[in-house]
């Protein structure tokens, strides 16, 4: 799956590949291990996991976005 939404990527994937600018190369592959409650793994429940914010911040820093 390809997405530009960091939260979507974290909540739906087992790993996230961060790409560089064009020409795109893989900068990092981040394994995602969220503790979703009682085996219920839905995107909305995964966003409530305590690790979610850590992954979001790590991926955001990897993107190195300068506006």
mmCIF file as Biopython writes it, N, C-alpha, C and O atoms, coordinates in Angstrom:
data_model
#
loop_
_atom_site.group_PDB
_atom_site.id
_atom_site.type_symbol
_atom_site.label_atom_id
_atom_site.label_alt_id
_atom_site.label_comp_id
_atom_site.label_asym_id
_atom_site.label_entity_id
_atom_site.label_seq_id
_atom_site.pdbx_PDB_ins_code
_atom_site.Cartn_x
_atom_site.Cartn_y
_atom_site.Cartn_z
_atom_site.occupancy
_atom_site.B_iso_or_equiv
_atom_site.auth_seq_id
_atom_site.auth_asym_id
_atom_site.pdbx_PDB_model_num
ATOM 1   N N  . UNK A ? 1  ? 0.842  -1.167 0.000  1.0 0.0 1  A 1 
ATOM 2   C CA . UNK A ? 1  ? 0.000  0.000  0.000  1.0 0.0 1  A 1 
ATOM 3   C C  . UNK A ? 1  ? 0.893  1.239  0.000  1.0 0.0 1  A 1 
ATOM 4   O O  . UNK A ? 1  ? 1.897  1.282  0.711  1.0 0.0 1  A 1 
ATOM 5   N N  . UNK A ? 2  ? 0.539  2.220  -0.777 1.0 0.0 2  A 1 
ATOM 6   C CA . UNK A ? 2  ? 1.258  3.488  -0.811 1.0 0.0 2  A 1 
ATOM 7   C C  . UNK A ? 2  ? 0.332  4.563  -0.253 1.0 0.0 2  A 1 
ATOM 8   O O  . UNK A ? 2  ? -0.832 4.659  -0.643 1.0 0.0 2  A 1 
ATOM 9   N N  . UNK A ? 3  ? 0.859  5.363  0.658  1.0 0.0 3  A 1 
ATOM 10  C CA . UNK A ? 3  ? 0.074  6.442  1.232  1.0 0.0 3  A 1 
ATOM 11  C C  . UNK A ? 3  ? 0.984  7.603  1.593  1.0 0.0 3  A 1 
ATOM 12  O O  . UNK A ? 3  ? 2.186  7.432  1.796  1.0 0.0 3  A 1 
ATOM 13  N N  . UNK A ? 4  ? 0.394  8.780  1.670  1.0 0.0 4  A 1 
ATOM 14  C CA . UNK A ? 4  ? 1.115  9.965  2.138  1.0 0.0 4  A 1 
ATOM 15  C C  . UNK A ? 4  ? 0.686  10.313 3.561  1.0 0.0 4  A 1 
ATOM 16  O O  . UNK A ? 4  ? 1.133  11.318 4.114  1.0 0.0 4  A 1 
ATOM 17  N N  . UNK A ? 5  ? -0.165 9.501  4.150  1.0 0.0 5  A 1 
ATOM 18  C CA . UNK A ? 5  ? -0.716 9.740  5.477  1.0 0.0 5  A 1 
ATOM 19  C C  . UNK A ? 5  ? 0.036  8.869  6.492  1.0 0.0 5  A 1 
ATOM 20  O O  . UNK A ? 5  ? -0.105 7.646  6.493  1.0 0.0 5  A 1 
ATOM 21  N N  . UNK A ? 6  ? 0.825  9.500  7.341  1.0 0.0 6  A 1 
ATOM 22  C CA . UNK A ? 6  ? 1.648  8.765  8.298  1.0 0.0 6  A 1 
ATOM 23  C C  . UNK A ? 6  ? 0.780  7.940  9.245  1.0 0.0 6  A 1 
ATOM 24  O O  . UNK A ? 6  ? 1.079  6.774  9.503  1.0 0.0 6  A 1 
ATOM 25  N N  . UNK A ? 7  ? -0.283 8.533  9.759  1.0 0.0 7  A 1 
ATOM 26  C CA . UNK A ? 7  ? -1.162 7.826  10.699 1.0 0.0 7  A 1 
ATOM 27  C C  . UNK A ? 7  ? -1.788 6.593  10.045 1.0 0.0 7  A 1 
ATOM 28  O O  . UNK A ? 7  ? -1.899 5.541  10.674 1.0 0.0 7  A 1 
ATOM 29  N N  . UNK A ? 8  ? -2.191 6.726  8.797  1.0 0.0 8  A 1 
ATOM 30  C CA . UNK A ? 8  ? -2.773 5.588  8.072  1.0 0.0 8  A 1 
ATOM 31  C C  . UNK A ? 8  ? -1.745 4.470  7.916  1.0 0.0 8  A 1 
ATOM 32  O O  . UNK A ? 8  ? -2.060 3.298  8.120  1.0 0.0 8  A 1 
ATOM 33  N N  . UNK A ? 9  ? -0.528 4.834  7.559  1.0 0.0 9  A 1 
ATOM 34  C CA . UNK A ? 9  ? 0.525  3.840  7.367  1.0 0.0 9  A 1 
ATOM 35  C C  . UNK A ? 9  ? 0.797  3.077  8.657  1.0 0.0 9  A 1 
ATOM 36  O O  . UNK A ? 9  ? 0.914  1.852  8.640  1.0 0.0 9  A 1 
ATOM 37  N N  . UNK A ? 10 ? 0.900  3.794  9.780  1.0 0.0 10 A 1 
ATOM 38  C CA . UNK A ? 10 ? 1.204  3.150  11.056 1.0 0.0 10 A 1 
ATOM 39  C C  . UNK A ? 10 ? 0.067  2.238  11.490 1.0 0.0 10 A 1 
ATOM 40  O O  . UNK A ? 10 ? 0.307  1.124  11.956 1.0 0.0 10 A 1 
ATOM 41  N N  . UNK A ? 11 ? -1.155 2.696  11.343 1.0 0.0 11 A 1 
ATOM 42  C CA . UNK A ? 11 ? -2.289 1.933  11.864 1.0 0.0 11 A 1 
ATOM 43  C C  . UNK A ? 11 ? -2.678 0.741  10.999 1.0 0.0 11 A 1 
ATOM 44  O O  . UNK A ? 11 ? -3.418 -0.129 11.457 1.0 0.0 11 A 1 
ATOM 45  N N  . UNK A ? 12 ? -2.191 0.682  9.749  1.0 0.0 12 A 1 
ATOM 46  C CA . UNK A ? 12 ? -2.600 -0.396 8.861  1.0 0.0 12 A 1 
ATOM 47  C C  . UNK A ? 12 ? -1.475 -1.336 8.445  1.0 0.0 12 A 1 
ATOM 48  O O  . UNK A ? 12 ? -1.731 -2.363 7.817  1.0 0.0 12 A 1 
ATOM 49  N N  . UNK A ? 13 ? -0.233 -0.998 8.786  1.0 0.0 13 A 1 
ATOM 50  C CA . UNK A ? 13 ? 0.887  -1.782 8.256  1.0 0.0 13 A 1 
ATOM 51  C C  . UNK A ? 13 ? 1.669  -2.494 9.357  1.0 0.0 13 A 1 
ATOM 52  O O  . UNK A ? 13 ? 1.604  -2.126 10.530 1.0 0.0 13 A 1 
ATOM 53  N N  . UNK A ? 14 ? 2.410  -3.523 8.947  1.0 0.0 14 A 1 
ATOM 54  C CA . UNK A ? 14 ? 3.338  -4.206 9.838  1.0 0.0 14 A 1 
ATOM 55  C C  . UNK A ? 14 ? 4.733  -3.593 9.758  1.0 0.0 14 A 1 
ATOM 56  O O  . UNK A ? 14 ? 5.565  -3.786 10.644 1.0 0.0 14 A 1 
ATOM 57  N N  . UNK A ? 15 ? 4.971  -2.851 8.678  1.0 0.0 15 A 1 
ATOM 58  C CA . UNK A ? 15 ? 6.224  -2.112 8.518  1.0 0.0 15 A 1 
ATOM 59  C C  . UNK A ? 15 ? 5.978  -0.948 7.568  1.0 0.0 15 A 1 
ATOM 60  O O  . UNK A ? 15 ? 5.089  -0.993 6.718  1.0 0.0 15 A 1 
ATOM 61  N N  . UNK A ? 16 ? 6.789  0.100  7.731  1.0 0.0 16 A 1 
ATOM 62  C CA . UNK A ? 16 ? 6.647  1.304  6.915  1.0 0.0 16 A 1 
ATOM 63  C C  . UNK A ? 16 ? 7.993  1.600  6.273  1.0 0.0 16 A 1 
ATOM 64  O O  . UNK A ? 16 ? 9.015  1.681  6.955  1.0 0.0 16 A 1 
ATOM 65  N N  . UNK A ? 17 ? 7.984  1.758  4.966  1.0 0.0 17 A 1 
ATOM 66  C CA . UNK A ? 17 ? 9.194  2.150  4.241  1.0 0.0 17 A 1 
ATOM 67  C C  . UNK A ? 17 ? 9.137  3.651  4.004  1.0 0.0 17 A 1 
ATOM 68  O O  . UNK A ? 17 ? 8.168  4.165  3.445  1.0 0.0 17 A 1 
ATOM 69  N N  . UNK A ? 18 ? 10.183 4.350  4.434  1.0 0.0 18 A 1 
ATOM 70  C CA . UNK A ? 18 ? 10.276 5.792  4.232  1.0 0.0 18 A 1 
ATOM 71  C C  . UNK A ? 18 ? 11.158 6.019  3.007  1.0 0.0 18 A 1 
ATOM 72  O O  . UNK A ? 18 ? 12.279 5.518  2.932  1.0 0.0 18 A 1 
ATOM 73  N N  . UNK A ? 19 ? 10.636 6.778  2.059  1.0 0.0 19 A 1 
ATOM 74  C CA . UNK A ? 19 ? 11.361 7.029  0.822  1.0 0.0 19 A 1 
ATOM 75  C C  . UNK A ? 19 ? 11.992 8.415  0.825  1.0 0.0 19 A 1 
ATOM 76  O O  . UNK A ? 19 ? 11.523 9.320  1.516  1.0 0.0 19 A 1 
ATOM 77  N N  . UNK A ? 20 ? 13.058 8.573  0.048  1.0 0.0 20 A 1 
ATOM 78  C CA . UNK A ? 20 ? 13.712 9.871  -0.120 1.0 0.0 20 A 1 
ATOM 79  C C  . UNK A ? 20 ? 13.016 10.651 -1.223 1.0 0.0 20 A 1 
ATOM 80  O O  . UNK A ? 20 ? 12.044 10.193 -1.823 1.0 0.0 20 A 1 
ATOM 81  N N  . UNK A ? 21 ? 13.550 11.859 -1.473 1.0 0.0 21 A 1 
ATOM 82  C CA . UNK A ? 21 ? 13.055 12.642 -2.600 1.0 0.0 21 A 1 
ATOM 83  C C  . UNK A ? 21 ? 13.412 11.941 -3.902 1.0 0.0 21 A 1 
ATOM 84  O O  . UNK A ? 21 ? 14.111 10.928 -3.908 1.0 0.0 21 A 1 
ATOM 85  N N  . UNK A ? 22 ? 12.923 12.494 -4.999 1.0 0.0 22 A 1 
ATOM 86  C CA . UNK A ? 22 ? 13.201 11.929 -6.323 1.0 0.0 22 A 1 
ATOM 87  C C  . UNK A ? 22 ? 14.679 12.032 -6.649 1.0 0.0 22 A 1 
ATOM 88  O O  . UNK A ? 22 ? 15.308 13.035 -6.310 1.0 0.0 22 A 1 
ATOM 89  N N  . UNK A ? 23 ? 15.229 11.069 -7.270 1.0 0.0 23 A 1 
ATOM 90  C CA . UNK A ? 23 ? 14.674 9.750  -7.522 1.0 0.0 23 A 1 
ATOM 91  C C  . UNK A ? 23 ? 14.598 8.985  -6.209 1.0 0.0 23 A 1 
ATOM 92  O O  . UNK A ? 23 ? 15.577 8.911  -5.467 1.0 0.0 23 A 1 
ATOM 93  N N  . UNK A ? 24 ? 13.454 8.429  -5.931 1.0 0.0 24 A 1 
ATOM 94  C CA . UNK A ? 24 ? 13.181 7.806  -4.635 1.0 0.0 24 A 1 
ATOM 95  C C  . UNK A ? 24 ? 14.059 6.589  -4.377 1.0 0.0 24 A 1 
ATOM 96  O O  . UNK A ? 24 ? 14.230 5.714  -5.227 1.0 0.0 24 A 1 
ATOM 97  N N  . UNK A ? 25 ? 14.602 6.575  -3.177 1.0 0.0 25 A 1 
ATOM 98  C CA . UNK A ? 25 ? 15.305 5.406  -2.670 1.0 0.0 25 A 1 
ATOM 99  C C  . UNK A ? 25 ? 14.750 5.140  -1.275 1.0 0.0 25 A 1 
ATOM 100 O O  . UNK A ? 25 ? 14.195 6.041  -0.645 1.0 0.0 25 A 1 
ATOM 101 N N  . UNK A ? 26 ? 14.894 3.937  -0.801 1.0 0.0 26 A 1 
ATOM 102 C CA . UNK A ? 26 ? 14.401 3.608  0.534  1.0 0.0 26 A 1 
ATOM 103 C C  . UNK A ? 26 ? 15.397 4.146  1.561  1.0 0.0 26 A 1 
ATOM 104 O O  . UNK A ? 26 ? 16.558 3.737  1.592  1.0 0.0 26 A 1 
ATOM 105 N N  . UNK A ? 27 ? 14.920 5.075  2.407  1.0 0.0 27 A 1 
ATOM 106 C CA . UNK A ? 27 ? 15.755 5.638  3.470  1.0 0.0 27 A 1 
ATOM 107 C C  . UNK A ? 27 ? 15.771 4.738  4.695  1.0 0.0 27 A 1 
ATOM 108 O O  . UNK A ? 27 ? 16.805 4.569  5.341  1.0 0.0 27 A 1 
ATOM 109 N N  . UNK A ? 28 ? 14.610 4.160  5.010  1.0 0.0 28 A 1 
ATOM 110 C CA . UNK A ? 28 ? 14.509 3.347  6.213  1.0 0.0 28 A 1 
ATOM 111 C C  . UNK A ? 28 ? 13.266 2.466  6.121  1.0 0.0 28 A 1 
ATOM 112 O O  . UNK A ? 28 ? 12.277 2.842  5.492  1.0 0.0 28 A 1 
ATOM 113 N N  . UNK A ? 29 ? 13.320 1.308  6.744  1.0 0.0 29 A 1 
ATOM 114 C CA . UNK A ? 29 ? 12.152 0.449  6.889  1.0 0.0 29 A 1 
ATOM 115 C C  . UNK A ? 29 ? 11.938 0.281  8.388  1.0 0.0 29 A 1 
ATOM 116 O O  . UNK A ? 29 ? 12.806 -0.216 9.105  1.0 0.0 29 A 1 
ATOM 117 N N  . UNK A ? 30 ? 10.768 0.706  8.843  1.0 0.0 30 A 1 
ATOM 118 C CA . UNK A ? 30 ? 10.467 0.712  10.265 1.0 0.0 30 A 1 
ATOM 119 C C  . UNK A ? 30 ? 9.421  -0.361 10.565 1.0 0.0 30 A 1 
ATOM 120 O O  . UNK A ? 30 ? 8.286  -0.255 10.101 1.0 0.0 30 A 1 
ATOM 121 N N  . UNK A ? 31 ? 9.784  -1.392 11.333 1.0 0.0 31 A 1 
ATOM 122 C CA . UNK A ? 31 ? 8.785  -2.396 11.720 1.0 0.0 31 A 1 
ATOM 123 C C  . UNK A ? 31 ? 7.810  -1.783 12.721 1.0 0.0 31 A 1 
ATOM 124 O O  . UNK A ? 31 ? 8.218  -1.079 13.644 1.0 0.0 31 A 1 
ATOM 125 N N  . UNK A ? 32 ? 6.533  -2.054 12.533 1.0 0.0 32 A 1 
ATOM 126 C CA . UNK A ? 32 ? 5.489  -1.507 13.401 1.0 0.0 32 A 1 
ATOM 127 C C  . UNK A ? 32 ? 4.953  -2.622 14.289 1.0 0.0 32 A 1 
ATOM 128 O O  . UNK A ? 32 ? 4.454  -3.635 13.800 1.0 0.0 32 A 1 
ATOM 129 N N  . UNK A ? 33 ? 5.062  -2.426 15.585 1.0 0.0 33 A 1 
ATOM 130 C CA . UNK A ? 33 ? 4.548  -3.390 16.560 1.0 0.0 33 A 1 
ATOM 131 C C  . UNK A ? 33 ? 3.682  -2.622 17.551 1.0 0.0 33 A 1 
ATOM 132 O O  . UNK A ? 33 ? 4.183  -2.052 18.520 1.0 0.0 33 A 1 
ATOM 133 N N  . UNK A ? 34 ? 2.379  -2.615 17.297 1.0 0.0 34 A 1 
ATOM 134 C CA . UNK A ? 34 ? 1.445  -1.915 18.168 1.0 0.0 34 A 1 
ATOM 135 C C  . UNK A ? 34 ? 0.732  -2.906 19.085 1.0 0.0 34 A 1 
ATOM 136 O O  . UNK A ? 34 ? 0.430  -4.029 18.681 1.0 0.0 34 A 1 
ATOM 137 N N  . UNK A ? 35 ? 0.471  -2.492 20.296 1.0 0.0 35 A 1 
ATOM 138 C CA . UNK A ? 35 ? -0.302 -3.317 21.218 1.0 0.0 35 A 1 
ATOM 139 C C  . UNK A ? 35 ? -1.760 -2.888 21.125 1.0 0.0 35 A 1 
ATOM 140 O O  . UNK A ? 35 ? -2.201 -1.959 21.802 1.0 0.0 35 A 1 
ATOM 141 N N  . UNK A ? 36 ? -2.482 -3.580 20.284 1.0 0.0 36 A 1 
ATOM 142 C CA . UNK A ? 36 ? -3.906 -3.305 20.117 1.0 0.0 36 A 1 
ATOM 143 C C  . UNK A ? 36 ? -4.668 -4.114 21.160 1.0 0.0 36 A 1 
ATOM 144 O O  . UNK A ? 36 ? -4.292 -5.248 21.456 1.0 0.0 36 A 1 
ATOM 145 N N  . UNK A ? 37 ? -5.728 -3.549 21.716 1.0 0.0 37 A 1 
ATOM 146 C CA . UNK A ? 37 ? -6.442 -4.213 22.814 1.0 0.0 37 A 1 
ATOM 147 C C  . UNK A ? 37 ? -7.066 -5.553 22.433 1.0 0.0 37 A 1 
ATOM 148 O O  . UNK A ? 37 ? -7.779 -5.658 21.435 1.0 0.0 37 A 1 
ATOM 149 N N  . UNK A ? 38 ? -6.790 -6.561 23.232 1.0 0.0 38 A 1 
ATOM 150 C CA . UNK A ? 38 ? -7.420 -7.887 23.162 1.0 0.0 38 A 1 
ATOM 151 C C  . UNK A ? 38 ? -7.522 -8.470 21.768 1.0 0.0 38 A 1 
ATOM 152 O O  . UNK A ? 38 ? -8.542 -9.065 21.419 1.0 0.0 38 A 1 
ATOM 153 N N  . UNK A ? 39 ? -6.475 -8.309 20.958 1.0 0.0 39 A 1 
ATOM 154 C CA . UNK A ? 39 ? -6.462 -8.902 19.625 1.0 0.0 39 A 1 
ATOM 155 C C  . UNK A ? 39 ? -7.362 -8.219 18.615 1.0 0.0 39 A 1 
ATOM 156 O O  . UNK A ? 39 ? -7.529 -8.714 17.500 1.0 0.0 39 A 1 
ATOM 157 N N  . UNK A ? 40 ? -7.939 -7.098 18.984 1.0 0.0 40 A 1 
ATOM 158 C CA . UNK A ? 40 ? -8.792 -6.354 18.048 1.0 0.0 40 A 1 
ATOM 159 C C  . UNK A ? 40 ? -7.896 -5.385 17.285 1.0 0.0 40 A 1 
ATOM 160 O O  . UNK A ? 40 ? -7.530 -4.331 17.805 1.0 0.0 40 A 1 
ATOM 161 N N  . UNK A ? 41 ? -7.545 -5.744 16.052 1.0 0.0 41 A 1 
ATOM 162 C CA . UNK A ? 41 ? -6.644 -4.886 15.282 1.0 0.0 41 A 1 
ATOM 163 C C  . UNK A ? 41 ? -7.418 -4.192 14.170 1.0 0.0 41 A 1 
ATOM 164 O O  . UNK A ? 41 ? -7.494 -4.681 13.043 1.0 0.0 41 A 1 
ATOM 165 N N  . UNK A ? 42 ? -7.986 -3.046 14.512 1.0 0.0 42 A 1 
ATOM 166 C CA . UNK A ? 42 ? -8.610 -2.193 13.510 1.0 0.0 42 A 1 
ATOM 167 C C  . UNK A ? 42 ? -7.782 -0.911 13.454 1.0 0.0 42 A 1 
ATOM 168 O O  . UNK A ? 42 ? -7.127 -0.567 14.438 1.0 0.0 42 A 1 
ATOM 169 N N  . UNK A ? 43 ? -7.797 -0.202 12.336 1.0 0.0 43 A 1 
ATOM 170 C CA . UNK A ? 43 ? -7.017 1.031  12.260 1.0 0.0 43 A 1 
ATOM 171 C C  . UNK A ? 43 ? -7.341 2.030  13.376 1.0 0.0 43 A 1 
ATOM 172 O O  . UNK A ? 43 ? -6.435 2.674  13.904 1.0 0.0 43 A 1 
ATOM 173 N N  . UNK A ? 44 ? -8.595 2.165  13.732 1.0 0.0 44 A 1 
ATOM 174 C CA . UNK A ? 44 ? -8.966 3.118  14.783 1.0 0.0 44 A 1 
ATOM 175 C C  . UNK A ? 44 ? -8.453 2.670  16.154 1.0 0.0 44 A 1 
ATOM 176 O O  . UNK A ? 44 ? -7.985 3.502  16.931 1.0 0.0 44 A 1 
ATOM 177 N N  . UNK A ? 45 ? -8.529 1.386  16.461 1.0 0.0 45 A 1 
ATOM 178 C CA . UNK A ? 45 ? -8.023 0.880  17.744 1.0 0.0 45 A 1 
ATOM 179 C C  . UNK A ? 45 ? -6.500 0.979  17.807 1.0 0.0 45 A 1 
ATOM 180 O O  . UNK A ? 45 ? -5.942 1.263  18.867 1.0 0.0 45 A 1 
ATOM 181 N N  . UNK A ? 46 ? -5.831 0.748  16.687 1.0 0.0 46 A 1 
ATOM 182 C CA . UNK A ? 46 ? -4.373 0.819  16.665 1.0 0.0 46 A 1 
ATOM 183 C C  . UNK A ? 46 ? -3.877 2.241  16.909 1.0 0.0 46 A 1 
ATOM 184 O O  . UNK A ? 46 ? -2.790 2.429  17.455 1.0 0.0 46 A 1 
ATOM 185 N N  . UNK A ? 47 ? -4.650 3.232  16.517 1.0 0.0 47 A 1 
ATOM 186 C CA . UNK A ? 47 ? -4.260 4.632  16.764 1.0 0.0 47 A 1 
ATOM 187 C C  . UNK A ? 47 ? -4.303 4.978  18.245 1.0 0.0 47 A 1 
ATOM 188 O O  . UNK A ? 47 ? -3.744 5.994  18.658 1.0 0.0 47 A 1 
ATOM 189 N N  . UNK A ? 48 ? -4.957 4.150  19.046 1.0 0.0 48 A 1 
ATOM 190 C CA . UNK A ? 48 ? -5.028 4.363  20.487 1.0 0.0 48 A 1 
ATOM 191 C C  . UNK A ? 48 ? -3.875 3.679  21.227 1.0 0.0 48 A 1 
ATOM 192 O O  . UNK A ? 48 ? -3.727 3.860  22.436 1.0 0.0 48 A 1 
ATOM 193 N N  . UNK A ? 49 ? -3.068 2.906  20.522 1.0 0.0 49 A 1 
ATOM 194 C CA . UNK A ? 49 ? -1.956 2.186  21.149 1.0 0.0 49 A 1 
ATOM 195 C C  . UNK A ? 49 ? -0.932 3.178  21.699 1.0 0.0 49 A 1 
ATOM 196 O O  . UNK A ? 49 ? -0.680 4.214  21.085 1.0 0.0 49 A 1 
ATOM 197 N N  . UNK A ? 50 ? -0.346 2.867  22.844 1.0 0.0 50 A 1 
ATOM 198 C CA . UNK A ? 50 ? 0.620  3.796  23.446 1.0 0.0 50 A 1 
ATOM 199 C C  . UNK A ? 50 ? 1.858  4.051  22.578 1.0 0.0 50 A 1 
ATOM 200 O O  . UNK A ? 50 ? 2.485  5.103  22.707 1.0 0.0 50 A 1 
ATOM 201 N N  . UNK A ? 51 ? 2.221  3.114  21.701 1.0 0.0 51 A 1 
ATOM 202 C CA . UNK A ? 51 ? 3.418  3.269  20.857 1.0 0.0 51 A 1 
ATOM 203 C C  . UNK A ? 51 ? 3.159  4.125  19.615 1.0 0.0 51 A 1 
ATOM 204 O O  . UNK A ? 51 ? 4.101  4.532  18.936 1.0 0.0 51 A 1 
ATOM 205 N N  . UNK A ? 52 ? 1.911  4.392  19.323 1.0 0.0 52 A 1 
ATOM 206 C CA . UNK A ? 52 ? 1.553  5.079  18.080 1.0 0.0 52 A 1 
ATOM 207 C C  . UNK A ? 52 ? 2.297  6.412  17.928 1.0 0.0 52 A 1 
ATOM 208 O O  . UNK A ? 52 ? 2.868  6.686  16.873 1.0 0.0 52 A 1 
ATOM 209 N N  . UNK A ? 53 ? 2.290  7.226  18.964 1.0 0.0 53 A 1 
ATOM 210 C CA . UNK A ? 53 ? 2.934  8.553  18.898 1.0 0.0 53 A 1 
ATOM 211 C C  . UNK A ? 53 ? 4.435  8.425  18.631 1.0 0.0 53 A 1 
ATOM 212 O O  . UNK A ? 53 ? 5.004  9.217  17.881 1.0 0.0 53 A 1 
ATOM 213 N N  . UNK A ? 54 ? 5.072  7.425  19.248 1.0 0.0 54 A 1 
ATOM 214 C CA . UNK A ? 54 ? 6.512  7.203  19.025 1.0 0.0 54 A 1 
ATOM 215 C C  . UNK A ? 54 ? 6.790  6.938  17.542 1.0 0.0 54 A 1 
ATOM 216 O O  . UNK A ? 54 ? 7.690  7.543  16.959 1.0 0.0 54 A 1 
ATOM 217 N N  . UNK A ? 55 ? 6.021  6.038  16.940 1.0 0.0 55 A 1 
ATOM 218 C CA . UNK A ? 55 ? 6.211  5.729  15.516 1.0 0.0 55 A 1 
ATOM 219 C C  . UNK A ? 55 ? 5.928  6.952  14.648 1.0 0.0 55 A 1 
ATOM 220 O O  . UNK A ? 55 ? 6.666  7.224  13.701 1.0 0.0 55 A 1 
ATOM 221 N N  . UNK A ? 56 ? 4.872  7.686  14.961 1.0 0.0 56 A 1 
ATOM 222 C CA . UNK A ? 56 ? 4.521  8.871  14.175 1.0 0.0 56 A 1 
ATOM 223 C C  . UNK A ? 56 ? 5.678  9.868  14.180 1.0 0.0 56 A 1 
ATOM 224 O O  . UNK A ? 56 ? 6.081  10.357 13.125 1.0 0.0 56 A 1 
ATOM 225 N N  . UNK A ? 57 ? 6.212  10.169 15.360 1.0 0.0 57 A 1 
ATOM 226 C CA . UNK A ? 57 ? 7.312  11.133 15.470 1.0 0.0 57 A 1 
ATOM 227 C C  . UNK A ? 57 ? 8.575  10.630 14.769 1.0 0.0 57 A 1 
ATOM 228 O O  . UNK A ? 57 ? 9.279  11.407 14.124 1.0 0.0 57 A 1 
ATOM 229 N N  . UNK A ? 58 ? 8.860  9.349  14.893 1.0 0.0 58 A 1 
ATOM 230 C CA . UNK A ? 58 ? 10.054 8.784  14.241 1.0 0.0 58 A 1 
ATOM 231 C C  . UNK A ? 58 ? 9.957  8.909  12.718 1.0 0.0 58 A 1 
ATOM 232 O O  . UNK A ? 58 ? 10.921 9.305  12.062 1.0 0.0 58 A 1 
ATOM 233 N N  . UNK A ? 59 ? 8.797  8.571  12.161 1.0 0.0 59 A 1 
ATOM 234 C CA . UNK A ? 59 ? 8.619  8.652  10.703 1.0 0.0 59 A 1 
ATOM 235 C C  . UNK A ? 59 ? 8.650  10.108 10.249 1.0 0.0 59 A 1 
ATOM 236 O O  . UNK A ? 59 ? 9.245  10.420 9.218  1.0 0.0 59 A 1 
ATOM 237 N N  . UNK A ? 60 ? 8.020  10.996 11.003 1.0 0.0 60 A 1 
ATOM 238 C CA . UNK A ? 60 ? 8.013  12.417 10.639 1.0 0.0 60 A 1 
ATOM 239 C C  . UNK A ? 60 ? 9.449  12.951 10.569 1.0 0.0 60 A 1 
ATOM 240 O O  . UNK A ? 60 ? 9.788  13.693 9.647  1.0 0.0 60 A 1 
ATOM 241 N N  . UNK A ? 61 ? 10.283 12.581 11.531 1.0 0.0 61 A 1 
ATOM 242 C CA . UNK A ? 61 ? 11.678 13.027 11.528 1.0 0.0 61 A 1 
ATOM 243 C C  . UNK A ? 61 ? 12.451 12.427 10.356 1.0 0.0 61 A 1 
ATOM 244 O O  . UNK A ? 61 ? 13.319 13.090 9.788  1.0 0.0 61 A 1 
ATOM 245 N N  . UNK A ? 62 ? 12.151 11.193 9.989  1.0 0.0 62 A 1 
ATOM 246 C CA . UNK A ? 62 ? 12.807 10.537 8.842  1.0 0.0 62 A 1 
ATOM 247 C C  . UNK A ? 62 ? 12.495 11.266 7.547  1.0 0.0 62 A 1 
ATOM 248 O O  . UNK A ? 62 ? 13.333 11.325 6.647  1.0 0.0 62 A 1 
ATOM 249 N N  . UNK A ? 63 ? 11.300 11.817 7.448  1.0 0.0 63 A 1 
ATOM 250 C CA . UNK A ? 63 ? 10.922 12.518 6.212  1.0 0.0 63 A 1 
ATOM 251 C C  . UNK A ? 63 ? 11.728 13.790 6.011  1.0 0.0 63 A 1 
ATOM 252 O O  . UNK A ? 63 ? 11.916 14.239 4.881  1.0 0.0 63 A 1 
ATOM 253 N N  . UNK A ? 64 ? 12.214 14.382 7.129  1.0 0.0 64 A 1 
ATOM 254 C CA . UNK A ? 64 ? 13.053 15.572 7.048  1.0 0.0 64 A 1 
ATOM 255 C C  . UNK A ? 64 ? 12.418 16.632 6.151  1.0 0.0 64 A 1 
ATOM 256 O O  . UNK A ? 64 ? 13.050 17.143 5.226  1.0 0.0 64 A 1 
ATOM 257 N N  . UNK A ? 65 ? 11.175 16.948 6.436  1.0 0.0 65 A 1 
ATOM 258 C CA . UNK A ? 65 ? 10.398 17.886 5.620  1.0 0.0 65 A 1 
ATOM 259 C C  . UNK A ? 65 ? 10.784 19.312 5.994  1.0 0.0 65 A 1 
ATOM 260 O O  . UNK A ? 65 ? 10.711 19.700 7.160  1.0 0.0 65 A 1 
ATOM 261 N N  . UNK A ? 66 ? 11.192 20.081 5.004  1.0 0.0 66 A 1 
ATOM 262 C CA . UNK A ? 66 ? 11.495 21.501 5.196  1.0 0.0 66 A 1 
ATOM 263 C C  . UNK A ? 66 ? 10.503 22.311 4.385  1.0 0.0 66 A 1 
ATOM 264 O O  . UNK A ? 66 ? 10.493 22.263 3.155  1.0 0.0 66 A 1 
ATOM 265 N N  . UNK A ? 67 ? 9.670  23.054 5.094  1.0 0.0 67 A 1 
ATOM 266 C CA . UNK A ? 67 ? 8.640  23.844 4.391  1.0 0.0 67 A 1 
ATOM 267 C C  . UNK A ? 67 ? 9.095  25.275 4.298  1.0 0.0 67 A 1 
ATOM 268 O O  . UNK A ? 67 ? 8.383  26.114 3.746  1.0 0.0 67 A 1 
#
